Amino acid sequence: METPGKRKKVALALGSGSARGMAHIGVIQRLQELGVGPDIICGTSIGALIGGCYLTGKLDHFSDWIQHLSNAQVFHYMSVSLSATGGVAHATRLMDFFAQEYGNPDIESLPLPFAAVATDLYRGREIWLQRGPLWNAVRASIAIPGVLTPISKDDDAWLVDGGLVNPVPVSVCRALGGDIIIGVDLNSDILGRRKVITDVAAPTNEEIAEEEESEEDKNIDPEEAAELSAFGRFTQSLKEAAANFRSDENSKPVAPGTLSVMMSAINIMQDRITRSRLAGEPADIMLWPRLGHIGLLEFSKAQEAIEEGRDAVDRMLPAIRHTFEREGDFRLSTADIPQSDD
């Protein structure tokens, strides 16, 4: 029998969801304020990225940076390239930024246990990345099929987004020794919202022009100029796709483009996989931020997503306290939390 009041290991299962993943920042911040910050972090896709930022001690820096990032800068960091294979972007600039600003420590040296979930593209296996450079693991976990290029592992596998097999990695948290698992599902609110599934926040023409000017000032070589041209075409196609779908939800659906079809299919698949996996391996506490209005790359809504992450924790506070007390952990017993009606 557990000793009353014994501190339990809290494990966070941070789910996939692209720009909606900024809600993870709010979740972590609010849990820390309550005194139940994580002891273990497992992340899939954007969840792995946010978890990595937290474990380098730079989450606040990242939060401030992402909230001031323009749409054009988002696509700049994606590193759209004519030479990319298996995707339209390789995210080299983004990974270089993280390594420069936050270092690239080995996962084994992080202050808390951490795992990033990726998918073995050819074998369909779930891969838990728990060793080696942090951002290498994160880059594999965020490799959205068809968008970001796959990552080679040990010359034996090609890794892509972990959301294909385990969108909310509760099972990984359990395997790493978590006593109380808090799962964060970013995609529960998106199906049925046609505008959200298809809409993508592409840069405006003015933002693209500014980005091109900034690159021209750097005297780029012909190869880089070609990649910049690809960047312009890619972002323009996204802008046109977004415009086609900025319509009333009750209006007749417009024929989707390639990116819209791909991302809608991934959203549907991840929602179904999440439901299936959580039915068999449920978290002790599930958080469902309401993010259906935020599109795939709408990082311009980062502040809104962060606040919704905090709100998602607050909505579940009575259940969170009940779960901790049931497990013999009374850290929240004296907190000013409204009682549920149960």
C-alpha positions as CSV (number, residue, x, y, z in Angstrom):
1,M,0.0,0.0,0.0
2,E,1.3,3.4,-0.9
3,T,2.1,5.8,1.9
4,P,-0.5,8.6,2.0
5,G,0.9,11.8,0.5
6,K,3.7,10.0,-1.4
7,R,4.7,12.0,-4.5
8,K,3.8,10.3,-7.7
9,K,5.7,10.6,-11.0
10,V,3.7,12.7,-13.4
11,A,4.2,11.9,-17.1
12,L,3.0,14.2,-19.9
13,A,1.9,12.6,-23.2
14,L,2.1,15.6,-25.6
15,G,0.2,14.9,-28.8
16,S,0.6,15.8,-32.4
17,G,-1.1,18.7,-34.1
18,S,1.3,21.1,-35.8
19,A,0.5,24.7,-34.9
20,R,-2.1,23.6,-32.5
21,G,0.8,22.2,-30.5
22,M,1.5,25.6,-29.0
23,A,-1.3,24.7,-26.5
24,H,1.3,22.4,-25.0
25,I,3.1,25.4,-23.7
26,G,0.1,26.6,-21.8
27,V,-0.5,23.1,-20.4
28,I,3.0,22.9,-19.0
29,Q,3.0,26.4,-17.6
30,R,-0.3,25.9,-15.8
31,L,0.7,22.5,-14.4
32,Q,3.9,24.0,-13.1
33,E,2.0,26.8,-11.4
34,L,-0.1,24.1,-9.7
35,G,3.0,22.4,-8.4
36,V,2.5,19.3,-10.5
37,G,5.0,19.8,-13.2
38,P,6.1,16.8,-15.2
39,D,8.6,14.2,-14.1
40,I,8.6,12.4,-17.5
41,I,7.8,13.8,-21.0
42,C,6.9,11.9,-24.1
43,G,6.0,13.7,-27.3
44,T,4.7,13.0,-30.8
45,S,5.5,15.4,-33.6
46,I,4.9,19.0,-32.3
47,G,4.6,17.5,-28.8
48,A,8.2,16.2,-29.0
49,L,9.3,19.7,-30.1
50,I,7.6,21.5,-27.2
51,G,8.8,18.8,-24.8
52,G,12.4,19.3,-26.0
53,C,12.2,23.1,-25.5
54,Y,11.0,22.6,-22.0
55,L,13.7,20.1,-21.1
56,T,16.4,22.5,-22.4
57,G,15.1,25.1,-20.0
58,K,14.1,27.4,-22.9
59,L,10.4,27.0,-23.1
60,D,9.7,30.7,-22.2
61,H,12.2,31.8,-24.8
62,F,10.6,29.6,-27.5
63,S,7.1,30.8,-26.5
64,D,8.1,34.5,-26.9
65,W,9.9,33.7,-30.2
66,I,7.0,31.8,-31.8
67,Q,4.4,34.4,-30.8
68,H,6.4,37.0,-32.8
69,L,7.0,34.8,-35.9
70,S,5.5,36.0,-39.1
71,N,3.9,33.7,-41.7
72,A,6.7,34.3,-44.1
73,Q,9.3,33.5,-41.4
74,V,7.5,30.2,-40.7
75,F,7.9,29.1,-44.3
76,H,11.5,30.4,-44.3
77,Y,12.4,28.1,-41.4
78,M,10.7,25.2,-43.2
79,S,13.4,25.4,-45.9
80,V,11.3,24.6,-48.9
81,S,13.6,23.1,-51.5
82,L,13.6,21.9,-55.1
83,S,16.1,19.2,-54.1
84,A,14.1,17.9,-51.2
85,T,13.2,14.2,-51.5
86,G,10.1,12.7,-50.0
87,G,8.7,16.1,-49.0
88,V,8.7,19.8,-50.1
89,A,10.8,21.0,-47.2
90,H,13.7,19.8,-45.0
91,A,13.5,22.2,-42.1
92,T,17.3,22.7,-42.0
93,R,17.0,26.3,-40.9
94,L,14.6,25.4,-38.1
95,M,16.9,22.7,-36.7
96,D,19.9,25.0,-37.0
97,F,18.0,27.6,-35.1
98,F,17.2,25.2,-32.3
99,A,20.8,23.9,-32.1
100,Q,22.2,27.4,-32.0
101,E,19.7,28.9,-29.5
102,Y,19.1,25.9,-27.2
103,G,22.1,23.6,-27.8
104,N,21.7,20.0,-29.0
105,P,22.1,17.9,-25.9
106,D,21.9,14.1,-26.0
107,I,18.6,12.9,-24.7
108,E,20.3,10.8,-22.1
109,S,21.7,14.0,-20.5
110,L,18.4,15.8,-20.2
111,P,17.1,16.5,-16.6
112,L,14.0,14.3,-17.1
113,P,13.3,11.1,-19.0
114,F,12.2,11.9,-22.5
115,A,11.1,10.1,-25.6
116,A,10.1,11.3,-29.1
117,V,7.8,9.1,-31.1
118,A,8.4,8.5,-34.8
119,T,7.2,6.0,-37.5
120,D,9.3,3.6,-39.5
121,L,8.0,4.4,-42.9
122,Y,8.6,1.1,-44.6
123,R,7.9,-1.3,-41.7
124,G,5.0,0.7,-40.1
125,R,6.6,0.3,-36.7
126,E,6.4,2.8,-33.8
127,I,9.9,4.0,-32.9
128,W,10.7,5.5,-29.5
129,L,13.7,7.8,-29.8
130,Q,15.4,8.0,-26.3
131,R,19.1,8.3,-27.2
132,G,21.3,10.7,-29.2
133,P,21.0,14.3,-30.1
134,L,17.7,15.9,-29.0
135,W,16.8,17.8,-32.1
136,N,17.7,14.9,-34.4
137,A,15.0,12.9,-32.6
138,V,12.5,15.8,-32.8
139,R,13.2,16.3,-36.5
140,A,12.2,12.7,-37.2
141,S,9.1,13.0,-35.0
142,I,7.8,16.1,-36.9
143,A,8.4,14.8,-40.4
144,I,4.8,15.2,-41.7
145,P,4.5,12.9,-44.7
146,G,4.7,14.7,-48.0
147,V,5.6,18.0,-46.3
148,L,8.9,17.5,-44.4
149,T,11.4,15.0,-45.7
150,P,11.9,11.6,-43.9
151,I,14.9,11.1,-41.7
152,S,17.4,8.2,-42.1
153,K,18.1,6.2,-39.0
154,D,21.1,3.9,-38.8
155,D,21.0,3.4,-42.6
156,D,18.3,0.9,-41.8
157,A,15.0,2.9,-41.7
158,W,13.4,6.1,-42.8
159,L,11.5,7.9,-40.1
160,V,8.4,10.1,-40.4
161,D,5.8,11.7,-38.1
162,G,5.0,9.7,-35.1
163,G,1.4,10.8,-35.3
164,L,0.8,8.0,-37.9
165,V,1.1,5.3,-35.2
166,N,0.8,7.0,-31.8
167,P,-0.7,10.5,-31.8
168,V,-0.9,10.8,-28.0
169,P,1.9,8.7,-26.5
170,V,0.3,7.5,-23.3
171,S,1.8,4.0,-23.7
172,V,5.3,5.5,-23.9
173,C,4.7,7.4,-20.7
174,R,3.6,4.3,-18.9
175,A,6.6,2.3,-20.1
176,L,9.0,5.0,-18.9
177,G,7.6,4.7,-15.4
178,G,4.8,7.3,-15.1
179,D,2.4,6.9,-12.2
180,I,-0.1,9.6,-13.3
181,I,-0.3,10.0,-17.0
182,I,-1.7,13.3,-18.4
183,G,-2.5,13.1,-22.1
184,V,-3.0,16.1,-24.3
185,D,-5.1,15.5,-27.5
186,L,-4.9,18.5,-29.9
187,N,-7.1,17.0,-32.6
188,S,-10.4,16.1,-30.9
189,D,-12.0,19.4,-32.0
190,I,-11.1,19.5,-35.7
191,L,-13.3,16.9,-37.5
192,G,-16.4,18.4,-39.0
193,R,-14.8,21.8,-39.3
194,R,-14.2,21.9,-43.1
195,K,-12.6,25.3,-43.0
196,V,-10.1,24.3,-40.4
197,I,-9.1,21.1,-42.0
198,T,-8.4,22.6,-45.4
199,D,-7.4,26.1,-44.5
200,V,-3.7,26.9,-44.2
201,A,-2.2,30.2,-43.0
202,A,0.0,31.1,-46.0
203,P,2.0,34.3,-46.1
204,T,0.5,37.3,-47.8
205,N,2.1,38.6,-51.0
206,E,3.7,41.4,-49.0
207,E,5.2,39.0,-46.6
208,I,6.6,36.9,-49.4
209,A,8.1,40.0,-51.1
210,E,9.7,41.0,-47.8
211,E,11.2,37.5,-47.4
212,E,12.5,37.5,-50.9
213,E,14.1,41.0,-50.4
214,S,15.8,39.8,-47.2
215,E,17.3,36.9,-49.0
216,E,18.4,39.0,-52.0
217,D,20.3,41.3,-49.6
218,K,22.4,38.2,-48.6
219,N,23.8,37.8,-52.2
220,I,22.6,34.2,-52.4
221,D,24.0,31.9,-55.0
222,P,21.9,30.5,-58.0
223,E,21.0,27.3,-56.1
224,E,19.6,29.2,-53.2
225,A,17.8,31.6,-55.6
226,A,16.1,28.5,-57.1
227,E,15.1,27.3,-53.7
228,L,13.7,30.8,-52.9
229,S,11.7,30.6,-56.1
230,A,10.3,27.2,-55.0
231,F,9.5,28.8,-51.6
232,G,7.5,31.5,-53.4
233,R,5.5,29.1,-55.6
234,F,4.8,26.8,-52.6
235,T,3.6,29.6,-50.4
236,Q,1.5,31.0,-53.2
237,S,-0.2,27.7,-53.8
238,L,-1.0,27.5,-50.1
239,K,-2.4,31.0,-50.2
240,E,-4.6,30.1,-53.1
241,A,-5.8,26.9,-51.4
242,A,-6.6,28.8,-48.3
243,A,-8.6,31.4,-50.3
244,N,-10.6,28.6,-51.9
245,F,-11.8,27.4,-48.5
246,R,-12.5,30.6,-46.7
247,S,-16.2,30.0,-47.0
248,D,-19.2,29.5,-44.8
249,E,-19.4,26.0,-43.2
250,N,-22.9,25.6,-44.8
251,S,-21.8,26.4,-48.3
252,K,-21.1,23.8,-50.9
253,P,-17.7,22.2,-50.5
254,V,-15.0,23.3,-53.0
255,A,-12.8,20.7,-54.7
256,P,-9.7,20.3,-52.4
257,G,-6.2,20.7,-53.6
258,T,-3.3,18.2,-53.0
259,L,-2.2,19.6,-49.7
260,S,-5.7,19.9,-48.4
261,V,-6.5,16.2,-49.3
262,M,-3.2,15.1,-47.7
263,M,-3.7,17.0,-44.4
264,S,-7.4,16.2,-44.1
265,A,-6.6,12.5,-44.5
266,I,-3.9,12.7,-41.8
267,N,-6.2,14.5,-39.5
268,I,-8.9,11.9,-39.9
269,M,-6.5,9.0,-39.5
270,Q,-4.9,10.5,-36.4
271,D,-8.3,11.2,-34.8
272,R,-9.3,7.5,-35.3
273,I,-6.0,6.1,-34.2
274,T,-6.1,8.3,-31.0
275,R,-9.6,7.1,-30.1
276,S,-8.6,3.5,-30.7
277,R,-5.3,3.6,-28.7
278,L,-6.8,5.6,-25.8
279,A,-9.6,3.1,-25.5
280,G,-7.1,0.4,-24.9
281,E,-4.5,2.3,-23.0
282,P,-6.2,5.4,-21.4
283,A,-4.5,8.2,-19.7
284,D,-5.3,8.9,-16.0
285,I,-6.2,12.5,-17.1
286,M,-7.0,13.7,-20.6
287,L,-6.9,17.3,-21.7
288,W,-8.7,18.4,-24.8
289,P,-7.8,22.0,-25.8
290,R,-10.4,23.5,-28.1
291,L,-8.3,24.2,-31.2
292,G,-10.6,23.4,-34.1
293,H,-10.4,26.9,-35.4
294,I,-6.5,26.8,-35.8
295,G,-5.1,25.6,-39.1
296,L,-2.1,23.4,-39.8
297,L,0.4,26.2,-40.0
298,E,-1.3,29.1,-38.3
299,F,1.5,29.8,-35.9
300,S,0.3,33.4,-35.9
301,K,-2.4,32.1,-33.4
302,A,0.3,30.8,-31.0
303,Q,-0.8,33.1,-28.2
304,E,-4.4,32.0,-28.6
305,A,-3.3,28.3,-28.5
306,I,-1.2,28.8,-25.4
307,E,-4.1,30.4,-23.5
308,E,-6.4,27.6,-24.6
309,G,-3.8,25.1,-23.2
310,R,-4.0,26.8,-19.8
311,D,-7.8,26.8,-20.0
312,A,-7.9,23.1,-20.8
313,V,-6.0,22.4,-17.6
314,D,-8.4,24.7,-15.6
315,R,-11.5,23.0,-17.0
316,M,-10.2,19.6,-15.7
317,L,-8.9,20.9,-12.3
318,P,-11.5,19.0,-10.2
319,A,-10.7,15.8,-12.0
320,I,-7.0,16.4,-11.8
321,R,-7.1,16.8,-8.0
322,H,-9.4,13.8,-7.6
323,T,-7.0,11.7,-9.6
324,F,-4.0,12.8,-7.6
325,E,-5.7,12.1,-4.3
326,R,-6.9,8.7,-5.4
327,E,-3.3,7.8,-6.1
328,G,-2.3,9.0,-2.7
329,D,-0.6,12.2,-3.8
330,F,-2.1,15.2,-2.0
331,R,-0.1,18.1,-3.5
332,L,-3.3,19.6,-4.9
333,S,-5.4,19.1,-1.8
334,T,-4.9,22.6,-0.5
335,A,-5.1,24.3,-3.8
336,D,-8.0,26.7,-4.5
337,I,-9.8,24.5,-7.0
338,P,-13.6,24.6,-7.5
339,Q,-15.3,21.3,-6.7
340,S,-17.1,19.4,-9.4
341,D,-20.9,18.8,-9.2
342,D,-20.4,15.0,-9.0
